[in-house]
Structures are given as structure tokens and as C-alpha cells.
Amino acid sequence: MNYYTRAEELKEDTVADRRYIHTNAEVGLDLPKTKAYVMKKLKDYGLEPKECGYGVTAALGKGEKCILLRADMDALPMPEESGEPFACKEKNVNHACGHDFHAAMLLTAARLLKENEDALEGTVKFMFQPAEEIFKGSKNMIENGILENPKVDLALAYHVGAGEMPIGIFMYNDKGALMSSVDGFRITIRGKGAHGAYPNLSVDPINIGVHVHLALQELIARECDPSHSCVLTIGKFTAGSAGNIIPDTAELEGTIRTNKVEARELLVHRMKEVAQKTAELFGGSAEIEMVSEVPPLICDPDATKEMIGYMKELDIPGLTGVPDITSSASEDFALIAEKVPSVFMYLSAGYTDERGKYPAHNPKVQFNEGVCPIGAACLAQCATQWLKNHK
């Protein structure tokens, strides 16, 4: 079967799946409408889907070797201003990252592989994952056995990219980290409240929080190797209820991202130490909660090269690879790549006209649906050929 030709024939169906998921976007771990839709479609194609934690899985083919194809399917908690006629019906929910494409393309890939199941020389397992945006979905499905029964030998995922890029570009990294780690943290500073007119009677958690914030910036400026990509951002600082009251507590939330394992270990350790010691210096205390813990996404070099070869066999018009891409954004697919050899690539879903002005996570972002047959065909092709060559 020529998967790209067949995927082009099914393009309208893939687009319809994408638009349904987009219109009915959901966030977080629990995605009841999206999950029900995915399971119904898989059943329509002759598969037997089942729940795996908060996600959905299914398998087809037979044989000892097993390749996992993964798609995330959650949206972002933000408004949509795309102007698309199929915009989300909910006020502050938006598929501004393209996960609706990922789920739709994997559904079509499952359909293609089911049509060609007799030719498969191994097992293909499908992973429809929630909660990538909050870095909890992969962990949830791993804990519920997605990599076992059958045991996964290789994992593959694609991510669409918006912006001013034509369809046909794919981006990868077979030498180092493709995406950064993400360690989200919440620092709760505890002091002693008092009247604003008598600060001497307080242990001011806001003052402590300001000094913690400033001290954390020095970790990047003075402790990290400048040749490494390291980011430490405090994005939320909350405290108090009135201008004349010194509160008991203050809270800082932030994120640490880096493309080096050793830099990640340093920053996480020192963030905790600096917060606690600074709070103690001013007479308070600090408690740290880790909200997310995801390593850098490092793809298997040989498998990445192999998948690129399979993609080129499809003779997709304009297919062009861009190597050595690295991003300070993060992906919880890294938790899978930490456990089994994995490949992750970006597929351009951009526009070269004014529609390409807005990036992912922007309320006005638009994605090019011309990527749908490319993604579906590549997933099916890579799975088929990898199983053939690794039986």
C-alpha cells in the first residue's frame, strides 16, 4: 500500500476528525468527549480500544517486535481568536498547540495500518494521551502499563508546528536534546502576619519572596555553564489581600528548563537550597513542591535516521528535513524516550501568508490542514517499515 496516496484519499476524514476534536477541546487529564470520540473511531476501523489510565490504547498486527505510535490530545486553558468556523465552543479552551492534529493523524494512521494489517510483520500499539500540557499524561499512561503487554521496543511521535513555514518541512535532532527538560515548582514562603503599620512585628513573606526571586536569577547568571541552554522563570507571585496587611504566606511558581541533564540536576537542587536558606535568613521558612519533572527529550540517533529514510520512501512533494533543531519548550514524551528508544519530529503546519503570523499558544494561531495526510502517512509508513526491518 502507498500510504501517502491513501492518506490523501482520506484527507477529508482526517480533517473532519481534527475539527471535531478542536471544536470540542478539553484540558487536563480527564478528556471524556475526546476519549469517547477516539474510541468510537478506532472501533469503526475494526480495532479494540481500551482505556489506559486517563488515555486510550489499541493494538494491531502480530509478532514479537512492537512499535508505539503516540499522539497527545489535550488543549490549552486559553481563549481562541483564530476566526476559524470550527473554533472551540468553550470560552477558555483552545487547541492552540496542535494536539487536535496529532490525535486526528494517529486515527487515520490506525485506519491505514488496519487496512494493511496482513502485511505487518510485528505489532503496532497506539497511545492517545491526555495532559501533555501539564506534563502528567505520559506519566499516567506509563504507570498504567502503556509500555508493557506487549513490551514496546521503539516509540514514535510527531508534533505539528505553526508559523511562517511551508508544508513539507520536518525538523529533528539526532545528535543532542531536541527539547528541554521542565521542572515546574511551587515555593510556599511562611512568615508571620502583622499590621502594615507595624512591620517590625512581622516576618514579611513578600519581602522574603522578593529576595528569593532575585537570588534565583543569579543561578543562571553565575552558576550555569553559559554554553548550556538554561532558563529559570518565576511566572506567578501571589501574596496578601490588602495593602495594609502583611500576610502570613506568599507563593512563587516557576519553571526550570535546560537541555543538559547535569544542568537540570544543578538548577533543581540549588533552587530548593536557595529558597530555603533565603527564607531562613529573614526569619521565615520555605516549602517546595515539584509540579512537573520531565527530562530533556533526547531521541535515539540511529532510529531517527532510520525513520527519515522511511519517510523519504513516500515521495511526499516538497518533503525537506531540517536537522539539529533544539527548543527550550518541553514535551512529556521525554518520559517515554527515557525508557525506550524513541523518535520525535516536528512537521510544519504553517502558512507563508498572513495566516502564519502567529505561533503556537497564541489565541490567533492557525494551523495548515495540508499536514494531515503527511503526518498520517509517515506514522503508518515508519511503523510498517521498522517492523519489517526488525522482525
Buried (B, 14 or more C-beta within 10 A) or exposed (E): EEBBEBBBEBBEBBBEBBBBBBBBBBBBBEBEEBBEBBBEBBEEBEBEBEEBBBBBBBBBBEBEBBBBBBBBBBBBBBBBBBEEEBBBEBEEBBBBBBBBBBBBBBBBBBBBBBBBBEEBBBBBBBBBBBBBBBBBBBBBBBEBEBBEEBEBBBBBBBBBBBBBBBBBBBBBBBEEBBBBBBBBBBBBBBBBBBEEEEEEEBBBBBBBBBBBBEBBEEBBEEEBEEEBBBBBEBEEBEBBEEEEEBBBBBBBBBBBBBBBEEBBEBBBEBBBEBBBEBBEEBEBBBBBEEBBBBBBBBBBBEBBEBBBEBBEEBEBEEBEBBEEBBBBBBBBBBBBBBEBBBBBBBBBBBBEEEBBBBBBBBBBBBBBBBBBBBBBBBBBBBBBBBBBEBE
